Every structure is written in structure tokens, then in C-alpha cells.
């Protein structure tokens, strides 16, 4: 199983690669599923055994997943409400996608608005609190 602690994701536009190392043998499907869970499409997966350090090393090229369009989001909501009308008054929250046991970390959505200028064509969901907290420097 691939762990995030042994993974490096370089999402700079000129690089777009991920790599990692694991003690036990892994296959391409594990890399694919792990990176998919992290929000990435992958291609050109390579897995090799590093005989010097006795670990399995993997690398792949990254492509971002396209975000849902507003129409796709509406269709998902319409489907949910058609089949589960009791959900109409449930809260909508954004998950932070971290591994969790029990309830997952999330934040409430306060509003949404369309982007403008260089963000034209994007709908922004505004959260009540920041999605990530930066560690304070000591």
C-alpha cells in the first residue's frame, strides 16, 4: 500500500511528476488508485527496485483532473434530491481529503460567486474557515 509520507508530488507547470518509495512491492494499479485519490490523473508509471536501498521506487507523470462544471454539479444535486428528497435541508461542506478514522475534517460553505478577469469561467465556493492552516514559525 502506498503511503503519502513516502510520496513527493511536484505540481509545478513545467514538471508535473510524482514519485515515491515503498518497502514492499507495488504495481501500477496501486499507483493509479493512490494518485487518483489525491486528485490526479497519471500516465507513464514506472516502478523499479532500488537494490542499493532495498526499496521499491515509483514515478509517474501527472495531469490535473478537471473540476466539475456548474452544470455537472447541478445534475449531481438534482439526482441526489430526486432520489433522496430528505437531503434538501442537509448542510453542504467541503472535505479536506485527509485520511481519517471517524468523521472527516470539513468546512462549511458560506457562499458562491462567479470569477471575473483572469478567473473568468470559474465558480468559487467561499468557505467559512480556511481549508488549510499554516504552521506558525517558531
C-alpha positions in Angstrom: 0.0 0.0 0.0 1.4 3.4 -0.9 1.7 6.0 1.8 1.6 9.8 1.5 4.6 10.1 3.8 6.8 8.5 1.2 5.4 10.4 -1.7 6.6 13.6 -3.4 4.2 15.4 -5.8 5.8 18.2 -7.9 2.9 20.1 -9.4 4.8 23.0 -10.9 3.6 23.5 -14.5 7.0 22.7 -16.0 7.5 19.5 -14.0 4.2 17.7 -13.1 5.5 14.4 -11.7 5.0 12.3 -8.6 7.4 9.8 -7.1 7.6 7.6 -4.0 9.2 4.6 -2.4 7.7 1.7 -0.6 9.2 -1.2 1.4 7.0 -3.8 -0.3 6.4 -4.4 -4.0 3.6 -2.4 -5.6 2.0 -2.4 -9.0 0.8 0.2 -11.5 -2.8 -0.1 -10.4 -1.8 0.8 -6.8 -0.1 4.0 -8.1 -3.0 4.8 -10.2 -5.6 4.4 -7.4 -3.4 6.3 -4.9 -2.8 9.3 -7.2 -6.5 9.3 -8.2 -7.4 9.6 -4.6 -5.0 12.5 -4.4 -6.9 14.2 -7.3 -4.5 13.4 -10.2 -4.7 11.6 -13.5 -1.4 9.7 -14.1 0.4 8.3 -17.1 3.8 6.7 -17.8 4.0 4.9 -14.5 7.4 3.3 -13.8 8.2 1.0 -10.9 11.8 -0.2 -10.1 13.5 -1.9 -7.3 16.4 0.1 -5.8 18.9 -2.6 -4.9 21.2 -0.1 -3.1 18.5 1.0 -0.6 16.3 -2.2 -0.9 13.1 -0.2 -1.6 10.6 -0.1 -4.5 10.6 3.3 -6.2 7.9 4.5 -8.5 7.4 7.6 -10.6 4.7 8.9 -13.0 3.7 12.0 -15.0 0.7 14.0 -13.7 -2.3 15.6 -15.2 -4.9 17.5 -13.2 -8.4 16.2 -13.0 -10.8 18.6 -14.4 -13.1 20.1 -11.8 -16.8 19.6 -12.1 -18.6 22.2 -14.2 -21.6 24.0 -12.7 -23.9 22.0 -14.9 -22.3 18.7 -13.8 -22.7 19.8 -10.1 -26.3 20.8 -10.7 -27.0 17.4 -12.3 -25.5 15.6 -9.3 -27.5 17.7 -6.9 -30.7 17.2 -9.0 -30.1 13.4 -9.0 -29.5 13.3 -5.2 -32.6 15.3 -4.5 -34.8 13.3 -6.9 -33.8 10.0 -5.2 -33.3 11.4 -1.6 -35.6 14.4 -1.1 -34.9 14.4 2.6 -31.4 15.7 1.8 -32.8 19.0 0.7 -32.1 20.7 4.0 -28.8 19.0 4.8 -25.7 21.1 5.2 -23.1 21.3 2.4 -19.5 21.1 3.4 -16.1 20.7 1.7 -13.9 17.8 2.8 -10.2 18.4 3.2 -9.4 14.9 1.7 -7.1 13.9 4.6 -7.1 10.3 5.7 -9.4 9.9 8.7 -10.9 7.5 11.2 -14.4 8.5 12.0 -15.8 11.9 10.9 -13.8 13.6 8.2 -12.4 17.1 8.6 -14.6 19.6 6.7 -15.6 23.3 6.5 -18.9 24.9 5.7 -19.6 26.8 2.5 -20.8 30.3 3.1 -21.5 31.4 -0.5 -20.5 31.1 -4.1 -19.8 33.6 -6.8 -18.6 33.6 -10.4 -15.0 34.6 -11.1 -14.0 37.6 -13.2 -11.0 38.9 -15.1 -8.3 36.1 -15.0 -10.7 33.8 -13.1 -13.5 34.2 -15.6 -15.2 30.8 -16.2 -14.7 29.6 -12.6 -17.4 29.4 -9.9 -15.8 29.9 -6.4 -17.2 28.3 -3.3 -16.4 30.5 -0.3 -15.6 28.6 2.9 -16.3 29.8 6.4 -12.8 29.0 7.6 -9.5 28.4 5.6 -9.1 24.8 4.2 -5.6 24.6 5.4 -3.9 26.1 8.4 -0.3 27.1 8.1 2.1 26.2 10.8 3.4 29.1 12.8 7.1 29.8 12.5 9.0 29.4 15.8 
